[in-house]
Structures are given as structure tokens and as C-alpha cells.
């Protein structure tokens, strides 16, 4: 399969770029705002800049958004070596240690929710709480949806056909998928997929002992809602579930105001009180 090459953002990335040095090479983090730290982890094969709108809203509400670029995007170094979920969690820990005052809320979107839960499992003292956006991991999508997800990285598709598979996998009917026409990083997705396959979901499923906000898009066909209900059932009182209508797996560009409102309310409850 051929792939869409990394593309430039249609607008300049927002935030102050900082490098965090690690044993596996530098990580690039974009910082927006000042206040309690919130680390943002993006979907499969996508940039932390997917959080740009939410990061701006968080900053306006008095928080410091730390948008981590996955290895292979921007200045985050991706070496020719396999990574595990533990490795990806360690990257987040390095960011929390250097830029997050040693403790942060961690928001994971789609694939990023797996990493967020891994961090809560391996480094519980560094995680104030976690927020899961469009979370999956156990109940798989339908085969045709999985095929559309993989095709989002296929550069042999024409622009119209590519946008169709993006809409099929990531967007609720009627929502504008063109905002995600670009920004698909195949090498990053492959690396993340290998990392995910290296670790059984039971290792991170319950997010250690962290309190969890689950934000589930009602029309998500990739991380189908049954995943969110199973997480809520497994975690009991330490989990809060909010369902957002007219949103698919992309969620962030589909219902930005609703997502921001729910997340800020959660953060205010945690950090302000």
C-alpha cells in the first residue's frame, strides 16, 4: 500500500514550540496558555495540532495545553526501531516531568486514549486524571469501517475518493470531512499500530486507578459506543461518561464547542476545587 505523505498545515501551527530531550531523541511540544497543565495526545497517525482549537479554548479558561507531536511528526524524532505502548507512555511522562510540573491531566483522542490510559497505569503519580475522546480498544469496528480507516493513509486514492473514506471512518453524516483532508502520517500510524499490537489491551484498559472522563461521540463507527459503556462499567464511580451527538470518530473538529465545554467543566472540578 502506498501512503499520503506528511503535509504542511494549512495554517501555521499554534503555540510555542519546545523540545523535550529523551533517550529516544527529542519530542516537540506546542504550548498554549498558562495554568494547570493538560497534555493532549492525538489520533492514529495525526498531529497534536488536531487539538489547536481545544487548546485555544483551554488557554482562555486558564489552562496550559501541551500538544505533543508523535514521533515522526515535526521535530519529534522517529528512529528505525520498534516502539511499545510503554515507550509511548514514557514519552508522555517525560513531557509531564519537564513541562507539566510533574503532574498533569492527560487527554487522549482515539489512539491517543490508549496511550493516556497506559500513562495512568505506568506513572500514576504523574496523572491528575485522564480524558478519553472517542475511545476504543476492545469492541472492533465493522470490517468495512476498518478498511476505510486504513484507506485514509492510501495515496493511490484520488482526492474525492480519499475524502470519502475519511468521511466514512471519522465523521458523522452531514459533517464536513474536508477539514481532515490532509495531515495523515503513514509512517507514524504504522509505528503506533505496532506499539498497540505489542501490548494486550488489558494492560491499559482500566487506566490504573485514575479518575476518567469519557467523551463518546454518538455516531462513532470506529470506536463504537459499546467501548465507552464497557469502560464505564469496568471503572464504576471513578468514571464519568458524556455522549456528544452529531459527532463521529474525529469529534474535535465536529463539535468543538461541546467538547470544550465538557472538558473545561471536568478540569474546573478537578483543578479549581
PASEBA-1860 file (N, C-alpha, C; in nm, 3 decimals):
! residues 273
1> XXXXXXXX> 0.085/-0.120/0.000/0.000/0.000/0.000/0.088/0.124/0.000 ~ 0.049/0.220/-0.078/0.120/0.349/-0.076/0.044/0.443/0.016 ~ 0.111/0.552/0.050/0.054/0.637/0.154/0.061/0.784/0.120 ~ -0.030/0.858/0.182/-0.025/1.003/0.173/0.096/1.052/0.251 ~ 0.177/1.132/0.190/0.295/1.185/0.258/0.254/1.292/0.358 ~ 0.336/1.311/0.462/0.307/1.422/0.554/0.295/1.553/0.479 ~ 0.198/1.632/0.518/0.174/1.760/0.450/0.187/1.872/0.550 ~ 0.205/1.992/0.499/0.212/2.108/0.586/0.073/2.144/0.634
9> XXXXXXXX> 0.065/2.204/0.751/-0.063/2.251/0.800/-0.109/2.366/0.711 ~ -0.241/2.374/0.692/-0.295/2.481/0.607/-0.270/2.618/0.671 ~ -0.256/2.619/0.802/-0.218/2.741/0.872/-0.100/2.705/0.962 ~ -0.027/2.805/1.006/0.088/2.779/1.091/0.044/2.713/1.220 ~ 0.123/2.615/1.268/0.090/2.554/1.396/0.080/2.660/1.506 ~ -0.012/2.641/1.598/-0.028/2.737/1.706/0.053/2.693/1.826 ~ 0.092/2.790/1.908/0.161/2.760/2.032/0.311/2.780/2.022 ~ 0.374/2.783/2.137/0.519/2.794/2.148/0.580/2.655/2.138
17> XXXXXXXX> 0.671/2.635/2.043/0.734/2.505/2.024/0.848/2.487/2.124 ~ 0.844/2.375/2.196/0.951/2.339/2.289/0.997/2.197/2.260 ~ 1.124/2.169/2.279/1.178/2.035/2.263/1.205/1.974/2.400 ~ 1.161/1.851/2.416/1.189/1.774/2.536/1.284/1.663/2.497 ~ 1.402/1.662/2.557/1.502/1.561/2.524/1.474/1.432/2.599 ~ 1.482/1.321/2.526/1.464/1.189/2.586/1.572/1.095/2.533 ~ 1.581/0.975/2.589/1.680/0.878/2.544/1.654/0.833/2.401 ~ 1.533/0.846/2.355/1.500/0.806/2.217/1.494/0.924/2.121
25> XXXXXXXX> 1.551/1.035/2.163/1.551/1.153/2.078/1.449/1.254/2.123 ~ 1.453/1.373/2.064/1.368/1.483/2.109/1.221/1.463/2.075 ~ 1.138/1.527/2.157/0.995/1.535/2.134/0.958/1.682/2.121 ~ 0.875/1.715/2.022/0.828/1.852/2.007/0.692/1.867/2.071 ~ 0.678/1.972/2.151/0.553/2.000/2.220/0.516/2.146/2.194 ~ 0.392/2.169/2.156/0.343/2.305/2.138/0.262/2.345/2.261 ~ 0.297/2.459/2.319/0.236/2.505/2.444/0.146/2.624/2.416 ~ 0.024/2.616/2.467/-0.072/2.726/2.455/-0.130/2.753/2.594
33> XXXXXXXX> -0.118/2.877/2.640/-0.178/2.916/2.767/-0.086/2.898/2.886 ~ -0.139/2.932/3.001/-0.064/2.923/3.126/-0.161/2.882/3.236 ~ -0.119/2.790/3.320/-0.205/2.741/3.425/-0.183/2.593/3.446 ~ -0.277/2.523/3.508/-0.264/2.379/3.526/-0.242/2.309/3.393 ~ -0.147/2.213/3.388/-0.110/2.152/3.260/-0.206/2.044/3.213 ~ -0.229/2.042/3.082/-0.315/1.943/3.018/-0.241/1.892/2.895 ~ -0.198/1.766/2.898/-0.126/1.706/2.786/-0.226/1.649/2.688 ~ -0.207/1.678/2.558/-0.301/1.638/2.453/-0.234/1.539/2.358
41> XXXXXXXX> -0.296/1.421/2.341/-0.241/1.312/2.259/-0.336/1.283/2.144 ~ -0.282/1.286/2.023/-0.365/1.283/1.902/-0.402/1.142/1.858 ~ -0.489/1.139/1.759/-0.538/1.016/1.697/-0.428/0.949/1.615 ~ -0.458/0.828/1.569/-0.364/0.747/1.493/-0.308/0.823/1.373 ~ -0.174/0.834/1.368/-0.108/0.894/1.253/-0.141/1.039/1.229 ~ -0.179/1.111/1.334/-0.213/1.251/1.317/-0.138/1.338/1.418 ~ -0.133/1.467/1.387/-0.056/1.563/1.465/-0.129/1.609/1.589 ~ -0.050/1.650/1.688/-0.106/1.714/1.806/-0.180/1.842/1.774
49> XXXXXXXX> -0.154/1.899/1.656/-0.224/2.021/1.617/-0.373/1.998/1.591 ~ -0.417/1.873/1.588/-0.561/1.848/1.584/-0.631/1.908/1.706 ~ -0.553/1.933/1.812/-0.607/1.991/1.934/-0.602/2.144/1.935 ~ -0.564/2.206/1.823/-0.541/2.351/1.822/-0.662/2.429/1.873 ~ -0.780/2.395/1.825/-0.899/2.468/1.868/-0.926/2.445/2.016 ~ -0.921/2.321/2.060/-0.945/2.292/2.201/-0.839/2.355/2.288 ~ -0.713/2.352/2.243/-0.604/2.413/2.320/-0.628/2.562/2.341 ~ -0.676/2.629/2.237/-0.706/2.772/2.249/-0.816/2.797/2.350
57> XXXXXXXX> -0.918/2.714/2.347/-1.028/2.729/2.442/-0.983/2.696/2.585 ~ -0.896/2.596/2.598/-0.842/2.565/2.731/-0.761/2.681/2.785 ~ -0.680/2.742/2.699/-0.599/2.856/2.742/-0.687/2.971/2.789 ~ -0.795/2.996/2.718/-0.887/3.103/2.757/-0.952/3.074/2.892 ~ -0.959/2.947/2.928/-1.020/2.907/3.055/-0.917/2.895/3.167 ~ -0.792/2.931/3.138/-0.691/2.932/3.242/-0.606/2.808/3.252 ~ -0.595/2.730/3.144/-0.516/2.609/3.146/-0.400/2.617/3.047 ~ -0.302/2.532/3.066/-0.184/2.525/2.979/-0.191/2.397/2.899
65> XXXXXXXX> -0.223/2.407/2.770/-0.233/2.291/2.683/-0.095/2.256/2.629 ~ -0.058/2.129/2.641/0.070/2.079/2.591/0.039/1.978/2.481 ~ 0.048/2.022/2.356/0.015/1.937/2.241/0.140/1.863/2.196 ~ 0.146/1.734/2.227/0.262/1.653/2.196/0.256/1.604/2.052 ~ 0.363/1.632/1.977/0.373/1.577/1.843/0.425/1.433/1.852 ~ 0.354/1.336/1.795/0.402/1.198/1.797/0.535/1.186/1.723 ~ 0.611/1.087/1.759/0.739/1.065/1.691/0.716/1.044/1.541 ~ 0.790/1.121/1.460/0.775/1.116/1.316/0.701/1.237/1.260
73> XXXXXXXX> 0.653/1.324/1.350/0.585/1.446/1.308/0.661/1.565/1.366 ~ 0.683/1.667/1.282/0.756/1.785/1.328/0.896/1.749/1.372 ~ 0.937/1.801/1.486/1.072/1.777/1.538/1.078/1.658/1.632 ~ 0.968/1.584/1.647/0.971/1.463/1.730/1.036/1.351/1.651 ~ 1.146/1.303/1.702/1.230/1.209/1.626/1.173/1.068/1.629 ~ 1.166/1.007/1.511/1.125/0.868/1.496/1.243/0.789/1.441 ~ 1.299/0.703/1.524/1.413/0.622/1.483/1.364/0.490/1.425 ~ 1.454/0.422/1.359/1.422/0.295/1.295/1.429/0.183/1.398
81> XXXXXXXX> 1.337/0.187/1.492/1.329/0.084/1.596/1.184/0.073/1.640 ~ 1.140/-0.048/1.674/1.000/-0.064/1.717/0.977/0.002/1.852 ~ 0.856/0.053/1.870/0.817/0.113/1.996/0.702/0.033/2.057 ~ 0.695/0.032/2.189/0.587/-0.034/2.259/0.495/0.072/2.320 ~ 0.384/0.030/2.373/0.296/0.123/2.442/0.366/0.182/2.564 ~ 0.449/0.102/2.627/0.526/0.153/2.741/0.620/0.264/2.697 ~ 0.679/0.251/2.578/0.767/0.356/2.525/0.688/0.485/2.501 ~ 0.570/0.473/2.443/0.490/0.591/2.416/0.443/0.657/2.546
89> XXXXXXXX> 0.413/0.575/2.645/0.376/0.629/2.776/0.494/0.701/2.840 ~ 0.613/0.647/2.823/0.732/0.711/2.878/0.756/0.847/2.814 ~ 0.727/0.860/2.684/0.737/0.990/2.618/0.648/1.093/2.688 ~ 0.526/1.052/2.718/0.434/1.143/2.786/0.487/1.178/2.925 ~ 0.541/1.081/2.993/0.597/1.106/3.126/0.709/1.208/3.120 ~ 0.791/1.201/3.017/0.900/1.299/3.001/0.843/1.440/2.983 ~ 0.737/1.451/2.905/0.672/1.581/2.883/0.612/1.633/3.014 ~ 0.544/1.546/3.087/0.484/1.587/3.215/0.591/1.632/3.312
97> XXXXXXXX> 0.702/1.559/3.315/0.810/1.592/3.407/0.872/1.728/3.377 ~ 0.896/1.756/3.248/0.967/1.878/3.212/0.876/1.999/3.194 ~ 0.758/1.979/3.136/0.671/2.092/3.102/0.542/2.095/3.181 ~ 0.513/1.989/3.253/0.386/1.980/3.323/0.396/1.983/3.473 ~ 0.509/2.031/3.524/0.527/2.046/3.669/0.516/1.913/3.743 ~ 0.539/1.803/3.672/0.540/1.672/3.736/0.406/1.605/3.749 ~ 0.297/1.676/3.716/0.163/1.618/3.726/0.069/1.692/3.631 ~ -0.009/1.618/3.557/-0.094/1.681/3.456/-0.219/1.599/3.432
105> XXXXXXXX> -0.322/1.664/3.379/-0.434/1.593/3.319/-0.391/1.550/3.179 ~ -0.426/1.430/3.139/-0.388/1.379/3.007/-0.514/1.352/2.926 ~ -0.522/1.415/2.809/-0.635/1.394/2.718/-0.586/1.310/2.599 ~ -0.653/1.198/2.576/-0.618/1.114/2.462/-0.734/1.103/2.366 ~ -0.710/1.135/2.240/-0.812/1.126/2.137/-0.789/1.001/2.053 ~ -0.891/0.916/2.040/-0.883/0.796/1.957/-0.762/0.712/1.998 ~ -0.664/0.688/1.910/-0.547/0.610/1.951/-0.480/0.671/2.074 ~ -0.480/0.803/2.083/-0.418/0.869/2.198/-0.479/0.830/2.330
113> XXXXXXXX> -0.604/0.781/2.329/-0.667/0.740/2.455/-0.599/0.615/2.510 ~ -0.548/0.531/2.422/-0.476/0.412/2.467/-0.347/0.452/2.538 ~ -0.278/0.549/2.479/-0.154/0.596/2.540/-0.184/0.664/2.674 ~ -0.291/0.743/2.679/-0.328/0.810/2.804/-0.353/0.708/2.914 ~ -0.425/0.603/2.882/-0.452/0.501/2.983/-0.327/0.424/3.022 ~ -0.234/0.410/2.928/-0.107/0.344/2.960/-0.026/0.430/3.055 ~ -0.026/0.561/3.033/0.045/0.652/3.123/-0.013/0.645/3.264 ~ -0.146/0.644/3.272/-0.210/0.636/3.403/-0.176/0.505/3.474
121> XXXXXXXX> -0.149/0.401/3.396/-0.116/0.271/3.452/0.029/0.265/3.499 ~ 0.120/0.318/3.416/0.263/0.305/3.446/0.317/0.418/3.532 ~ 0.255/0.536/3.527/0.304/0.652/3.603/0.189/0.721/3.674 ~ 0.123/0.652/3.766/0.001/0.707/3.827/0.022/0.838/3.902 ~ 0.140/0.860/3.959/0.164/0.982/4.035/0.174/1.106/3.946 ~ 0.193/1.085/3.816/0.208/1.196/3.722/0.074/1.236/3.660 ~ -0.029/1.157/3.683/-0.157/1.179/3.616/-0.261/1.226/3.717 ~ -0.308/1.349/3.699/-0.414/1.402/3.785/-0.545/1.331/3.753
129> XXXXXXXX> -0.576/1.318/3.626/-0.690/1.243/3.576/-0.670/1.229/3.427 ~ -0.754/1.150/3.361/-0.743/1.140/3.216/-0.879/1.165/3.153 ~ -0.874/1.214/3.028/-0.993/1.240/2.948/-0.981/1.158/2.821 ~ -1.080/1.076/2.794/-1.080/0.990/2.676/-1.181/1.042/2.575 ~ -1.131/1.078/2.457/-1.216/1.125/2.348/-1.225/1.017/2.242 ~ -1.345/0.969/2.213/-1.362/0.866/2.109/-1.274/0.746/2.138 ~ -1.299/0.683/2.251/-1.209/0.577/2.299/-1.257/0.439/2.256 ~ -1.164/0.356/2.217/-1.193/0.219/2.180/-1.094/0.125/2.244
137> XXXXXXXX> -1.080/0.006/2.182/-0.979/-0.085/2.229/-1.022/-0.230/2.241 ~ -1.152/-0.254/2.259/-1.197/-0.393/2.273/-1.303/-0.432/2.172 ~ -1.404/-0.348/2.155/-1.511/-0.380/2.059/-1.470/-0.323/1.924 ~ -1.441/-0.407/1.825/-1.387/-0.359/1.698/-1.495/-0.298/1.608 ~ -1.451/-0.216/1.513/-1.545/-0.165/1.413/-1.579/-0.271/1.311 ~ -1.681/-0.245/1.231/-1.716/-0.335/1.122/-1.601/-0.342/1.022 ~ -1.586/-0.454/0.952/-1.474/-0.469/0.857/-1.465/-0.357/0.754 ~ -1.579/-0.313/0.703/-1.575/-0.207/0.601/-1.531/-0.073/0.660
145> XXXXXXXX> -1.558/-0.052/0.788/-1.514/0.070/0.854/-1.364/0.064/0.879 ~ -1.315/-0.051/0.920/-1.171/-0.067/0.939/-1.097/-0.047/0.808 ~ -1.153/-0.096/0.699/-1.091/-0.077/0.568/-1.087/0.070/0.531 ~ -1.194/0.144/0.561/-1.195/0.288/0.533/-1.092/0.361/0.617 ~ -1.077/0.320/0.744/-0.976/0.380/0.831/-0.837/0.365/0.773 ~ -0.802/0.244/0.730/-0.670/0.219/0.672/-0.653/0.296/0.541 ~ -0.759/0.311/0.465/-0.751/0.380/0.337/-0.728/0.529/0.352 ~ -0.748/0.583/0.471/-0.718/0.724/0.493/-0.571/0.755/0.468
153> XXXXXXXX> -0.486/0.653/0.473/-0.341/0.670/0.454/-0.295/0.627/0.315 ~ -0.388/0.598/0.225/-0.356/0.543/0.093/-0.346/0.654/-0.012 ~ -0.224/0.682/-0.058/-0.203/0.791/-0.153/-0.241/0.756/-0.296 ~ -0.276/0.629/-0.321/-0.320/0.593/-0.456/-0.463/0.639/-0.483 ~ -0.533/0.681/-0.379/-0.670/0.728/-0.396/-0.671/0.870/-0.450 ~ -0.768/0.898/-0.534/-0.788/1.036/-0.577/-0.844/1.118/-0.462 ~ -0.841/1.250/-0.479/-0.882/1.339/-0.370/-1.026/1.313/-0.328 ~ -1.115/1.292/-0.426/-1.256/1.271/-0.394/-1.277/1.139/-0.319
161> XXXXXXXX> -1.210/1.034/-0.369/-1.226/0.904/-0.304/-1.163/0.904/-0.165 ~ -1.049/0.973/-0.152/-0.985/0.981/-0.021/-1.075/1.052/0.080 ~ -1.134/1.163/0.037/-1.221/1.235/0.128/-1.342/1.150/0.167 ~ -1.386/1.065/0.077/-1.499/0.978/0.106/-1.466/0.879/0.218 ~ -1.345/0.819/0.213/-1.310/0.723/0.319/-1.286/0.794/0.452 ~ -1.233/0.917/0.446/-1.218/0.995/0.570/-1.354/1.021/0.632 ~ -1.449/1.060/0.548/-1.585/1.086/0.598/-1.648/0.959/0.654 ~ -1.627/0.848/0.587/-1.686/0.721/0.630/-1.635/0.679/0.767
169> XXXXXXXX> -1.503/0.689/0.786/-1.443/0.640/0.910/-1.453/0.740/1.024 ~ -1.444/0.869/0.995/-1.419/0.966/1.102/-1.532/1.066/1.128 ~ -1.623/1.085/1.035/-1.719/1.194/1.051/-1.863/1.143/1.050 ~ -1.944/1.205/1.136/-2.087/1.174/1.137/-2.151/1.224/1.008 ~ -2.259/1.162/0.964/-2.327/1.206/0.842/-2.363/1.355/0.849 ~ -2.330/1.426/0.740/-2.362/1.568/0.732/-2.251/1.660/0.780 ~ -2.149/1.606/0.848/-2.038/1.689/0.894/-1.930/1.701/0.787 ~ -1.856/1.810/0.790/-1.759/1.844/0.686/-1.626/1.772/0.709
177> XXXXXXXX> -1.599/1.670/0.628/-1.475/1.594/0.642/-1.355/1.662/0.578 ~ -1.378/1.767/0.500/-1.266/1.830/0.429/-1.164/1.892/0.523 ~ -1.204/1.921/0.648/-1.109/1.978/0.743/-0.999/1.879/0.779 ~ -1.022/1.751/0.750/-0.920/1.648/0.772/-0.877/1.584/0.641 ~ -0.883/1.659/0.532/-0.838/1.606/0.404/-0.688/1.579/0.407 ~ -0.614/1.658/0.483/-0.469/1.644/0.492/-0.430/1.602/0.634 ~ -0.298/1.584/0.651/-0.246/1.559/0.785/-0.238/1.413/0.825 ~ -0.228/1.322/0.726/-0.223/1.179/0.754/-0.078/1.130/0.740
185> XXXXXXXX> -0.021/1.082/0.848/0.120/1.041/0.853/0.129/0.889/0.861 ~ 0.155/0.827/0.747/0.151/0.681/0.739/0.257/0.614/0.826 ~ 0.381/0.663/0.820/0.488/0.601/0.899/0.456/0.606/1.048 ~ 0.398/0.715/1.090/0.361/0.730/1.231/0.251/0.629/1.266 ~ 0.153/0.616/1.178/0.043/0.523/1.203/0.094/0.379/1.213 ~ 0.187/0.343/1.125/0.243/0.207/1.129/0.316/0.184/1.260 ~ 0.398/0.280/1.301/0.472/0.268/1.428/0.376/0.255/1.546 ~ 0.273/0.336/1.546/0.175/0.331/1.656/0.097/0.200/1.655
193> XXXXXXXX> 0.066/0.152/1.535/-0.005/0.025/1.525/0.077/-0.091/1.579 ~ 0.207/-0.090/1.551/0.296/-0.194/1.603/0.303/-0.186/1.755 ~ 0.313/-0.063/1.805/0.318/-0.045/1.951/0.192/-0.098/2.016 ~ 0.076/-0.067/1.957/-0.050/-0.114/2.013/-0.058/-0.265/2.012 ~ -0.013/-0.326/1.902/-0.019/-0.472/1.891/0.076/-0.541/1.988 ~ 0.178/-0.469/2.035/0.277/-0.529/2.124/0.227/-0.545/2.266 ~ 0.115/-0.481/2.298/0.066/-0.478/2.436/-0.082/-0.514/2.439 ~ -0.116/-0.613/2.520/-0.257/-0.651/2.533/-0.336/-0.536/2.593
201> XXXXXXXX> -0.459/-0.519/2.546/-0.540/-0.407/2.593/-0.567/-0.414/2.743 ~ -0.564/-0.534/2.801/-0.586/-0.547/2.945/-0.481/-0.473/3.026 ~ -0.364/-0.448/2.965/-0.256/-0.381/3.038/-0.289/-0.235/3.066 ~ -0.373/-0.173/2.982/-0.404/-0.031/2.999/-0.554/-0.001/3.008 ~ -0.637/-0.102/2.995/-0.781/-0.082/2.978/-0.843/0.001/3.091 ~ -0.806/-0.026/3.216/-0.871/0.041/3.329/-0.798/0.167/3.374 ~ -0.694/0.210/3.301/-0.625/0.337/3.331/-0.573/0.342/3.474 ~ -0.513/0.233/3.518/-0.462/0.230/3.654/-0.573/0.255/3.754
209> XXXXXXXX> -0.551/0.355/3.840/-0.653/0.394/3.938/-0.701/0.537/3.915 ~ -0.676/0.591/3.796/-0.708/0.731/3.769/-0.858/0.753/3.755 ~ -0.901/0.874/3.788/-1.037/0.916/3.755/-1.042/0.948/3.606 ~ -1.153/0.915/3.544/-1.160/0.920/3.397/-1.288/0.989/3.352 ~ -1.272/1.083/3.259/-1.385/1.140/3.186/-1.388/1.076/3.048 ~ -1.499/1.015/3.015/-1.517/0.950/2.884/-1.610/1.038/2.802 ~ -1.561/1.086/2.688/-1.642/1.168/2.598/-1.665/1.086/2.471 ~ -1.785/1.036/2.455/-1.815/0.942/2.348/-1.898/1.007/2.238
217> XXXXXXXX> -1.848/1.010/2.114/-1.930/1.058/2.002/-2.042/0.956/1.972 ~ -2.162/1.005/1.961/-2.276/0.915/1.944/-2.271/0.838/1.813 ~ -2.214/0.900/1.707/-2.211/0.835/1.575/-2.073/0.778/1.540 ~ -1.993/0.747/1.641/-1.859/0.692/1.618/-1.872/0.548/1.568 ~ -1.819/0.523/1.447/-1.825/0.387/1.392/-1.690/0.316/1.400 ~ -1.586/0.386/1.445/-1.454/0.324/1.466/-1.442/0.277/1.611 ~ -1.446/0.371/1.705/-1.453/0.335/1.847/-1.601/0.335/1.883 ~ -1.666/0.226/1.854/-1.811/0.220/1.869/-1.850/0.243/2.015
225> XXXXXXXX> -1.968/0.300/2.040/-2.007/0.337/2.176/-1.999/0.226/2.279 ~ -2.012/0.101/2.237/-2.006/-0.009/2.334/-1.873/-0.008/2.411 ~ -1.766/0.040/2.347/-1.638/0.052/2.417/-1.652/0.145/2.538 ~ -1.713/0.261/2.517/-1.729/0.357/2.626/-1.813/0.300/2.738 ~ -1.920/0.229/2.702/-2.007/0.171/2.805/-1.933/0.063/2.884 ~ -1.848/-0.014/2.816/-1.771/-0.116/2.886/-1.669/-0.054/2.980 ~ -1.605/0.056/2.936/-1.509/0.124/3.023/-1.580/0.178/3.146 ~ -1.693/0.243/3.124/-1.769/0.298/3.236/-1.807/0.187/3.334
233> XXXXXXXX> -1.851/0.073/3.283/-1.890/-0.038/3.369/-1.771/-0.091/3.447 ~ -1.655/-0.100/3.382/-1.537/-0.154/3.449/-1.483/-0.060/3.556 ~ -1.492/0.071/3.531/-1.434/0.169/3.624/-1.531/0.214/3.732 ~ -1.659/0.199/3.709/-1.757/0.234/3.809/-1.755/0.382/3.844 ~ -1.750/0.415/3.972/-1.765/0.553/4.017/-1.650/0.643/3.979 ~ -1.534/0.588/3.944/-1.424/0.677/3.907/-1.428/0.719/3.760 ~ -1.535/0.679/3.690/-1.551/0.719/3.550/-1.679/0.799/3.534 ~ -1.671/0.902/3.449/-1.787/0.984/3.412/-1.803/0.975/3.261
241> XXXXXXXX> -1.921/0.943/3.215/-1.947/0.926/3.072/-2.039/1.035/3.020 ~ -1.993/1.103/2.913/-2.073/1.205/2.845/-2.080/1.167/2.697 ~ -2.199/1.164/2.642/-2.219/1.133/2.500/-2.250/1.262/2.424 ~ -2.179/1.282/2.313/-2.199/1.402/2.231/-2.260/1.360/2.097 ~ -2.374/1.417/2.066/-2.447/1.382/1.945/-2.388/1.454/1.823 ~ -2.421/1.401/1.705/-2.378/1.457/1.577/-2.226/1.467/1.568 ~ -2.160/1.361/1.613/-2.014/1.355/1.606/-1.971/1.212/1.582 ~ -1.868/1.197/1.499/-1.808/1.067/1.475/-1.672/1.058/1.541
249> XXXXXXXX> -1.587/0.973/1.487/-1.458/0.944/1.549/-1.366/1.066/1.551 ~ -1.382/1.157/1.456/-1.299/1.279/1.455/-1.331/1.365/1.577 ~ -1.455/1.387/1.605/-1.509/1.456/1.722/-1.458/1.599/1.739 ~ -1.327/1.617/1.752/-1.271/1.750/1.781/-1.315/1.856/1.680 ~ -1.303/1.832/1.548/-1.348/1.935/1.454/-1.498/1.934/1.430 ~ -1.567/1.832/1.478/-1.711/1.820/1.453/-1.795/1.898/1.554 ~ -1.760/1.885/1.681/-1.837/1.952/1.787/-1.739/2.021/1.884 ~ -1.662/2.119/1.835/-1.558/2.179/1.920/-1.611/2.249/2.044
257> XXXXXXXX> -1.725/2.318/2.032/-1.777/2.390/2.148/-1.826/2.294/2.256 ~ -1.895/2.189/2.215/-1.945/2.093/2.313/-1.830/2.021/2.383 ~ -1.731/1.981/2.305/-1.615/1.912/2.365/-1.545/2.003/2.465 ~ -1.521/2.127/2.426/-1.452/2.221/2.515/-1.532/2.243/2.643 ~ -1.663/2.257/2.630/-1.746/2.282/2.748/-1.736/2.165/2.847 ~ -1.746/2.044/2.796/-1.740/1.926/2.883/-1.603/1.912/2.947 ~ -1.498/1.932/2.867/-1.363/1.915/2.920/-1.330/2.023/3.022 ~ -1.366/2.148/2.994/-1.336/2.257/3.089/-1.412/2.237/3.220
265> XXXXXXXX> -1.536/2.192/3.212/-1.611/2.164/3.334/-1.541/2.058/3.418 ~ -1.492/1.955/3.351/-1.418/1.850/3.422/-1.292/1.906/3.486 ~ -1.216/1.983/3.409/-1.091/2.040/3.462/-1.117/2.135/3.578 ~ -1.220/2.216/3.565/-1.252/2.311/3.673/-1.285/2.237/3.802 ~ -1.359/2.128/3.788/-1.394/2.050/3.906/-1.269/1.990/3.970 ~ -1.174/1.947/3.884/-1.054/1.880/3.935/-0.952/1.978/3.992 ~ -0.925/2.084/3.916/-0.814/2.174/3.950/-0.856/2.291/4.038 ~ -0.979/2.340/4.021/-1.021/2.461/4.093/-1.073/2.429/4.232
273> X> -1.112/2.302/4.254/-1.173/2.268/4.382/-1.094/2.158/4.451
END
